[in-house]
């Protein structure tokens, strides 16, 4: 819903509506609509273009692009300071492109970033026990 179409492409996404007067009115969408077969591809193409060409923090943008899965990103850093910096920079990068990066999750108890209060999360189909330290077997 955040990806706008060029004006010359508005005729591609249109629909007809019968007005109460009986007249048929044509409406043209100005953005990519949710559910279109091309929506996932267009999202990836726009995100790739934005991350490769429109940001100044190339290191974070590269990490985001490399670890982007549809509309989620799964990244890892070595310490809390790097995590807070990465998250803040990533949110700003996506905001510059008109996107809202949210749903931050971490197993660190020290981060000053608002996180969802959940104990498990599926990451790429694998169950992640958030409060369990790395290296511990389930």
N, C-alpha and C positions, 0 to 999 in steps of 0.2 A: 504494500500500500504506500510505501515511501518512494517508489521509483516512478518518476514521471516520464511520460512519452513526449517525444518531439511533436510539435504542433502538426506537422505534416503527417504524422502517424495516428492522429486522433480518429481518423476514419476507419482504422483497422478494428478498433474496439468500440462498437456502437450497438445500440439496440433501439427498437421501436416501441412507442408507447401510445396507446389510444387514449386521447384526451377525452374528458367528459362531453365535450362538444361533438365528438365523433372524429375529429381530425387526428391523423397519425403524426406524432412528433418523433423526431430522431434525436437521441441523446448520444453524445460522444464522450467516452471516458478519457480522462487526461492522464491517467496513471495505470500501471499494471495492476490488474485485479487479482485478488487471492483466489486460487483455484484454477487459474489458467494453466494449461499444460506447460507453457513456456516459463511460468513464474520462477521455479527453482533455478533454471538456467540463467534467466535475466538477473536474479538476485546475485548469483555467483559472479557473473560477468561484471556487474556494477561494483560489487565489493572488491573484486580483483583490480579493476581499473582504479578505483579510489585508493586502495592500499598501495598500489604500485606507482601512482602518478600524482596524487593530490595531498600527500602528507609530508611533514618535515622530519618526523621521528621514524626514519627508515628501518632502524633495528627492531622496534616494537611492531611496526607495520609488517615487516617480513615474518616475524614470529606469528603474528595473527593470521596472516595469509597461509602460512605453512600448516597451521593447526586449526583451520576453519573447516567445520563440518556442517554444511547447509547453513543454518543460522546460529550455530553455537561455535564457540572456540574453547579448546582445551589446552591450557598452557601450564608450564611448570617453571618455577624459579627456585633459587637456592635459599632465600631467607625472606623474612617478613618485610624488610625495607624494600627489597626488589619487588615483592608482590604488590605492595601498596603503590609504588611508583608505576609498575606495569599496568595495574588496574586503572589508575587515574589517567595515564597516557592513553590507554586503549579506549576508555570512555570518551575522551576528548577527540580522538581520531574518528570514532564512529559518529559522534555528534557533528563533526565537520561535514560528514557525508549525509546528514539528515537521519541517522539511525540511532536507536536507543539501546545501548549495550547494557544488559542487566543480568540478574540471577548469578551474582558472584558467589562462589563457594570455595571454602578453603578448610584444611584440617588444622590451621593455626588458630590458637585461642587469643593471640596477641594483636591481630590486625584490627585497625580502627576503621574498618570498612563494614558497612551494613551488609550482613549476610542473611540468607534464609536459614531458619532454624529447623534443619532436618538432619537426620542421622545417617541416611543412606541416599544415594543418588545413582542413577544409571548413567554411565559414561560410555558411549558407543556400544551399548548393549551389555556392558559389564557392570555388575553391582559394586559400588564404591562405598565402603563403610567409612564415613567421613572422620569420625572421632578415633579411629584406630590408627596408631602410628604406622608409618610405612615399614614394610618388611615383616610385619606380623601376619601370621597365617590365619585365615578365617576358621 
